[in-house]
Amino acid sequence: MKDLLFPENGWIEITPRIQIPSSKDQSWLFKASSLASKWLGRDEVPDVLKLLSINSSIFWPWLHFASKLMPYGKLSSRISELIILRVAWLCRCRYEWGQHIEIGQRRAKLTEQDIFNISKGYTAFQDEKEKSIILACDQLTLNNFIEQNNWDTLNNHLNTSQIIELQMLIGHYSMLAGVINSSGLQLEYSIENNLQEFYRRIQNL
C-alpha cells in the first residue's frame, strides 16, 4: 500500500548513507541503557538512537536535552506530538512522521482526524490554541520567526516558559529531521506496518 498522505514535493527518501550499528558494535553503555526506549514505550531501541549513538560525545548530552522536551517537558503530550508531527510533515521526514504517528496515538491519544488535520495545516483546526501552535510550527520552521499576531495568540494560551519550550521543540525536531533525512534512515519494520495500518484506517476521512 502506498502512503495516502505526503507533503508537497513528497517525502525525502534516499538510500541509507550511514550503516546502523549492529548489537555487537554498540558500546556496552548504550546496550545497558534502556531509558530511551522506555520513554517511547518500546521494547527495542529505535534506530534513530542507534544512529546518533555513533557519536557518543554528542549522543549522551543530546539524550538528556531531548528528554527535557519530550517526554518530560512542560507542554502536554498532545501539544508536543502535534508539534513534532507538523514539523516532520514540513521537513518531509517520513521516519519522524511514522514514528510519531505511533507515539502520538499511543502516548497522546491523537485520533486519525487529528493526524489528518496536521497534514492539512492550521486552517484544519477549530481550537484557537491548537491552530496557533500549528501556525507557529509553520512560521518558525519555514521563516525562523513567529509573526506578532500569532505570538499574541500563543500568549493567551501558554505561559512564557511553555512558549520557550514550544520554540525549542520545533527547532529540535527540525534539526533532527535534517539529520534523519540526510542519513537516509528508514522506518523500522514494525513502525512501517503501523504506518500502513494507519493509512488503511483513514481511507474514508
Disulfide bonds with the S-S distance in Angstrom:
none
